[in-house]
Amino acid sequence: FEGHEMVKLPGLKTRYLEEVKSLATTTIYDNKVSIHVLTHKPIIIIIKNREVAEGYRNYFEFLWKQARP
């Protein structure tokens, strides 16, 4: 989320959807999806499945086009 330490990483591109407020973020890589809950005690859930990763990737591309830089 805006202002979090993670968004300050070099080379990281971020965009924001004003309508969405969440402490959960998602990373999609290879055939994996990792869901991060950025609370005091962070939780990370990793799903290893090609179909799930592709579905999340499609959803991400749609939202990326809607978001502001």
PyRosetta script that sets phi, psi and omega in degrees:
from pyrosetta import init, pose_from_sequence

init()
pose = pose_from_sequence("FEGHEMVKLPGLKTRYLEEVKSLATTTIYDNKVSIHVLTHKPIIIIIKNREVAEGYRNYFEFLWKQARP")
pose.set_psi(1, 161.1)
pose.set_omega(1, -175.6)
pose.set_phi(2, -54.5)
pose.set_psi(2, 129.1)
pose.set_omega(2, 178.5)
pose.set_phi(3, 90.6)
pose.set_psi(3, -10.9)
pose.set_omega(3, -179.9)
pose.set_phi(4, -69.0)
pose.set_psi(4, 148.9)
pose.set_omega(4, -179.7)
pose.set_phi(5, -54.5)
pose.set_psi(5, -36.0)
pose.set_omega(5, -176.8)
pose.set_phi(6, -62.3)
pose.set_psi(6, -31.9)
pose.set_omega(6, -177.6)
pose.set_phi(7, -75.7)
pose.set_psi(7, -3.1)
pose.set_omega(7, 179.1)
pose.set_phi(8, -94.5)
pose.set_psi(8, 2.1)
pose.set_omega(8, -179.2)
pose.set_phi(9, -65.1)
pose.set_psi(9, 139.8)
pose.set_omega(9, -179.9)
pose.set_phi(10, -61.4)
pose.set_psi(10, 138.0)
pose.set_omega(10, 176.9)
pose.set_phi(11, 79.9)
pose.set_psi(11, -3.3)
pose.set_omega(11, -179.7)
pose.set_phi(12, -81.0)
pose.set_psi(12, 131.1)
pose.set_omega(12, 176.3)
pose.set_phi(13, -104.5)
pose.set_psi(13, 132.6)
pose.set_omega(13, 179.7)
pose.set_phi(14, -128.4)
pose.set_psi(14, 153.8)
pose.set_omega(14, 172.2)
pose.set_phi(15, -142.0)
pose.set_psi(15, 160.6)
pose.set_omega(15, -174.3)
pose.set_phi(16, -132.2)
pose.set_psi(16, 143.5)
pose.set_omega(16, 172.9)
pose.set_phi(17, -112.3)
pose.set_psi(17, 112.1)
pose.set_omega(17, -177.8)
pose.set_phi(18, -56.8)
pose.set_psi(18, -32.5)
pose.set_omega(18, -175.1)
pose.set_phi(19, -74.7)
pose.set_psi(19, -13.6)
pose.set_omega(19, -174.9)
pose.set_phi(20, -111.0)
pose.set_psi(20, 119.0)
pose.set_omega(20, 175.9)
pose.set_phi(21, -120.5)
pose.set_psi(21, 117.7)
pose.set_omega(21, -176.4)
pose.set_phi(22, -156.9)
pose.set_psi(22, 145.1)
pose.set_omega(22, 173.1)
pose.set_phi(23, -89.8)
pose.set_psi(23, 2.2)
pose.set_omega(23, 179.6)
pose.set_phi(24, -100.7)
pose.set_psi(24, 137.0)
pose.set_omega(24, 174.5)
pose.set_phi(25, -126.7)
pose.set_psi(25, 165.6)
pose.set_omega(25, -177.6)
pose.set_phi(26, -133.2)
pose.set_psi(26, 137.6)
pose.set_omega(26, 173.3)
pose.set_phi(27, -120.6)
pose.set_psi(27, 133.0)
pose.set_omega(27, -179.6)
pose.set_phi(28, -117.5)
pose.set_psi(28, 124.2)
pose.set_omega(28, 179.4)
pose.set_phi(29, -151.2)
pose.set_psi(29, 140.0)
pose.set_omega(29, -176.5)
pose.set_phi(30, 49.1)
pose.set_psi(30, -124.7)
pose.set_omega(30, 178.6)
pose.set_phi(31, -108.0)
pose.set_psi(31, 32.6)
pose.set_omega(31, -177.3)
pose.set_phi(32, -126.3)
pose.set_psi(32, 150.6)
pose.set_omega(32, 172.7)
pose.set_phi(33, -127.1)
pose.set_psi(33, 127.2)
pose.set_omega(33, 174.4)
pose.set_phi(34, -116.3)
pose.set_psi(34, 131.3)
pose.set_omega(34, 179.9)
pose.set_phi(35, -108.5)
pose.set_psi(35, 125.3)
pose.set_omega(35, -177.2)
pose.set_phi(36, -113.5)
pose.set_psi(36, 130.0)
pose.set_omega(36, 173.9)
pose.set_phi(37, -107.2)
pose.set_psi(37, 110.8)
pose.set_omega(37, -171.3)
pose.set_phi(38, -90.3)
pose.set_psi(38, 68.2)
pose.set_omega(38, 178.0)
pose.set_phi(39, -106.8)
pose.set_psi(39, -174.1)
pose.set_omega(39, 179.8)
pose.set_phi(40, -54.5)
pose.set_psi(40, -41.8)
pose.set_omega(40, 175.5)
pose.set_phi(41, -113.3)
pose.set_psi(41, 90.9)
pose.set_omega(41, -174.4)
pose.set_phi(42, -57.8)
pose.set_psi(42, 147.7)
pose.set_omega(42, 177.1)
pose.set_phi(43, -125.0)
pose.set_psi(43, 136.5)
pose.set_omega(43, 175.7)
pose.set_phi(44, -126.8)
pose.set_psi(44, 128.6)
pose.set_omega(44, 177.5)
pose.set_phi(45, -115.9)
pose.set_psi(45, 127.4)
pose.set_omega(45, 179.8)
pose.set_phi(46, -113.6)
pose.set_psi(46, 127.4)
pose.set_omega(46, 176.8)
pose.set_phi(47, -112.5)
pose.set_psi(47, 123.0)
pose.set_omega(47, 179.0)
pose.set_phi(48, -108.0)
pose.set_psi(48, 99.2)
pose.set_omega(48, -179.0)
pose.set_phi(49, -163.5)
pose.set_psi(49, 123.9)
pose.set_omega(49, -176.1)
pose.set_phi(50, -59.7)
pose.set_psi(50, -45.1)
pose.set_omega(50, -178.0)
pose.set_phi(51, -65.6)
pose.set_psi(51, -40.2)
pose.set_omega(51, 178.3)
pose.set_phi(52, -65.1)
pose.set_psi(52, -44.7)
pose.set_omega(52, 179.8)
pose.set_phi(53, -61.5)
pose.set_psi(53, -42.6)
pose.set_omega(53, 179.7)
pose.set_phi(54, -65.3)
pose.set_psi(54, -41.2)
pose.set_omega(54, 177.3)
pose.set_phi(55, -61.6)
pose.set_psi(55, -45.4)
pose.set_omega(55, 177.6)
pose.set_phi(56, -64.4)
pose.set_psi(56, -38.4)
pose.set_omega(56, 179.0)
pose.set_phi(57, -61.9)
pose.set_psi(57, -43.4)
pose.set_omega(57, 177.9)
pose.set_phi(58, -63.4)
pose.set_psi(58, -43.5)
pose.set_omega(58, 178.3)
pose.set_phi(59, -62.5)
pose.set_psi(59, -42.8)
pose.set_omega(59, 178.6)
pose.set_phi(60, -59.5)
pose.set_psi(60, -47.4)
pose.set_omega(60, -179.3)
pose.set_phi(61, -58.8)
pose.set_psi(61, -40.8)
pose.set_omega(61, 177.4)
pose.set_phi(62, -62.1)
pose.set_psi(62, -49.2)
pose.set_omega(62, -178.3)
pose.set_phi(63, -67.5)
pose.set_psi(63, -36.3)
pose.set_omega(63, -179.8)
pose.set_phi(64, -59.2)
pose.set_psi(64, -39.9)
pose.set_omega(64, 179.4)
pose.set_phi(65, -69.0)
pose.set_psi(65, -25.5)
pose.set_omega(65, -179.3)
pose.set_phi(66, -85.3)
pose.set_psi(66, -22.3)
pose.set_omega(66, -171.1)
pose.set_phi(67, -82.2)
pose.set_psi(67, 157.9)
pose.set_omega(67, 176.5)
pose.set_phi(68, -93.7)
pose.set_psi(68, 145.4)
pose.set_omega(68, 177.8)
pose.set_phi(69, -67.6)
pose.dump_pdb("model.pdb")
